[in-house]
Amino acid sequence: MDDVIRCIILKNHLKIICAIEQIFGDPGESDCRLINPYLYENGELVKWLDEVTEQNEIEIFSSNILTHVEPKKEIIEKYLELTAE
């Protein structure tokens, strides 16, 4: 995977591990795409929204993001294991 893996902290304090890309659309439309998003909770990675969708790309508004950071190496390794095709 060539994408940069980030830990996205949403305003509701969820921690999402994913690749992220900016998308450009009309005003009022989502402007970020989360690719293969996994929820990081209690040291575990769980596919985010897996119980409601089979999509691997989720669009959100950047205004819902509080910040983003580079995950620890061991989290990236686990994420890459889970997302390997």
Secondary structure, 3 states (H helix, E strand, C coil): CCCCEEEEEECCCCEEEEEEEECCCCCCCCCEEEEEEEEEECCEEEECCCCCCCCCEEEECHHHEEEEECCCHHHHHHHHHHHCC
